[in-house]
Amino acid sequence: MNRILFFVIMLASIWSCDLGNRVENTKELAKEMKASQIKRVTNTQLIYSADEWGKKITQIAEKSLIKELEKDPGKAAELCRNMERIPVVAALEKEYGVKVELLGAADIKNDDLAPKEKELLEAYLYSAKSKTVASDNLQQLNDTLLVYNAPVLLGSTICTACMSGPDSTFAVWRLLFSKKEIIRKLDAKQLKN
């Protein structure tokens, strides 16, 4: 009888340990420890990633905006000011930790933009007025932010639908990247590999 009681107590204590949950917790703990480790990401990796992602994001955002404008031209002002209203753009912002905006000539006087960005906008406006092709650009704003700019093609429906006034042929994509988010995404990519 004592042996049976001892055996039942042993089985009950083994089942109460729940080894599956403990293994799961160990994996979670290892993942958390990996995330809290100091990561070494070079400035070159940051710039290369932001540049590549900027190219990709602007292409997708441009196609999505044009599609939305064709679907409902009456929403142009709202969509152009609030890109996150476009589901695809909102998903890109969440995935890459980036803020996507469309700037025009009026934004040269926008006090929320850094002086470096205003100068760049003036250069893009000059290129648009002289009908020369300008290329995309990546700038470091401060220790924590990178900004990617890409001009919208002259004569694009985005320019005419989103911009008003005499400079309605001019628009520039502005993608604001946080270095912290770039590092987090690069680390997540390395964990998968």
C-alpha positions in Angstrom: 0.0 0.0 0.0 2.8 2.4 0.8 4.5 1.6 -2.5 1.3 2.4 -4.4 0.8 5.7 -2.5 4.5 6.6 -3.1 4.1 5.8 -6.8 0.9 7.9 -7.1 2.6 10.8 -5.3 5.6 10.6 -7.7 3.4 10.5 -10.8 1.4 13.5 -9.6 4.5 15.5 -8.9 6.0 14.7 -12.3 2.8 15.7 -14.1 2.5 18.9 -12.2 6.0 20.0 -13.5 4.6 20.7 -17.0 7.8 20.2 -18.9 6.3 21.5 -22.1 5.6 24.9 -20.6 9.1 25.1 -19.1 10.7 24.4 -22.5 8.5 27.1 -24.1 9.6 29.5 -21.3 13.2 28.7 -21.9 12.8 29.5 -25.6 11.1 32.8 -24.7 13.8 33.6 -22.2 16.5 32.9 -24.8 14.8 35.1 -27.3 14.4 37.9 -24.8 18.1 37.7 -23.8 19.1 37.8 -27.5 17.0 40.9 -28.0 18.5 42.7 -25.0 22.1 42.0 -26.2 24.1 44.9 -27.6 24.1 44.7 -31.4 26.9 45.8 -33.6 25.4 47.4 -36.7 27.7 49.5 -38.8 26.7 52.9 -40.2 27.1 51.5 -43.6 24.6 48.7 -42.8 22.1 51.4 -41.5 22.5 53.6 -44.6 22.4 50.7 -47.1 19.2 49.2 -45.4 17.4 52.6 -45.2 18.3 53.3 -48.9 17.1 49.9 -50.1 13.9 50.0 -48.0 13.3 53.6 -49.1 13.3 52.6 -52.8 11.0 49.7 -52.1 8.6 51.6 -49.9 8.3 54.6 -52.2 7.5 52.3 -55.2 4.8 50.5 -53.3 3.4 53.6 -51.7 3.3 55.4 -55.1 1.4 52.5 -56.7 -1.0 52.2 -53.8 -1.7 56.0 -53.8 -2.3 56.1 -57.5 -4.7 53.1 -57.2 -6.6 54.8 -54.3 -6.8 58.1 -56.3 -8.2 56.3 -59.3 -10.7 54.6 -57.1 -12.0 57.8 -55.4 -10.5 61.1 -56.7 -12.6 63.0 -54.1 -10.5 61.6 -51.3 -7.2 63.0 -52.8 -6.7 65.8 -50.2 -7.3 63.4 -47.3 -5.1 60.6 -48.6 -2.2 62.8 -49.7 -2.0 64.5 -46.2 -2.5 61.2 -44.3 -0.8 58.4 -46.0 -1.6 56.0 -43.2 -5.2 56.1 -44.4 -4.0 53.8 -47.3 -3.9 50.3 -45.8 -0.8 49.2 -47.8 1.1 52.3 -46.6 -0.1 51.8 -43.0 1.2 48.2 -43.2 4.6 49.4 -44.5 4.9 52.0 -41.8 4.2 49.3 -39.2 6.6 46.8 -40.7 9.5 49.1 -41.2 8.9 51.5 -38.4 8.9 54.4 -40.9 6.8 57.5 -41.3 5.7 58.0 -44.9 4.7 61.5 -46.1 4.3 63.4 -49.4 5.8 66.9 -49.5 5.2 69.8 -51.9 6.5 73.3 -52.6 4.6 74.7 -49.6 6.6 72.4 -47.2 9.7 74.5 -47.9 8.3 76.8 -45.3 7.3 74.0 -42.9 8.9 74.6 -39.5 8.6 71.0 -38.6 11.2 70.1 -41.2 15.0 70.3 -40.5 16.9 73.1 -42.4 18.7 70.3 -44.3 15.3 69.0 -45.5 14.1 72.4 -46.6 17.3 73.0 -48.6 16.8 69.6 -50.3 13.2 70.4 -51.1 14.3 73.7 -52.7 16.8 71.7 -54.8 14.0 69.3 -55.9 11.7 72.2 -56.7 14.5 73.8 -58.8 15.0 70.5 -60.7 11.2 70.2 -61.3 11.0 73.7 -62.6 14.0 73.2 -64.9 12.5 69.8 -66.0 15.6 67.9 -65.0 15.5 64.5 -63.4 16.5 64.5 -59.7 17.5 61.3 -57.9 16.5 60.0 -54.5 18.5 61.0 -51.4 19.2 59.8 -47.9 20.3 62.1 -45.2 21.1 61.7 -41.5 19.0 64.2 -39.6 20.5 63.6 -36.2 21.8 60.7 -34.0 18.5 58.8 -34.2 16.8 59.7 -37.5 17.5 59.2 -41.2 15.3 60.7 -43.9 14.9 59.2 -47.4 13.5 61.5 -50.1 12.5 60.6 -53.6 10.9 62.9 -56.2 7.6 62.0 -57.8 7.9 61.9 -61.6 7.0 65.1 -63.3 3.4 65.0 -64.6 2.4 62.2 -62.4 -1.3 62.0 -61.3 0.0 62.2 -57.7 1.4 65.7 -58.3 -1.8 67.0 -59.9 -4.1 65.3 -57.4 -2.2 66.0 -54.3 -0.5 69.4 -54.9 -2.2 72.7 -55.5 -1.1 76.1 -56.9 1.5 76.9 -59.5 3.8 74.1 -58.3 1.4 71.2 -58.8 3.9 69.4 -60.9 6.2 68.9 -57.9 6.0 66.3 -55.1 8.5 64.5 -53.0 8.2 61.4 -50.9 9.6 61.7 -47.4 10.3 58.6 -45.4 11.5 59.1 -41.8 13.4 56.2 -40.5 14.4 55.6 -36.8 17.8 54.0 -36.5 16.5 52.0 -33.6 13.8 50.5 -35.8 16.3 49.7 -38.6 18.6 47.9 -36.1 15.6 46.0 -34.7 14.5 44.9 -38.1 18.1 43.9 -39.1 18.4 41.9 -35.9 15.0 40.1 -36.6 16.2 39.3 -40.1 19.5 37.8 -38.7 17.5 35.7 -36.2 15.5 34.2 -39.0 18.7 33.2 -40.9 
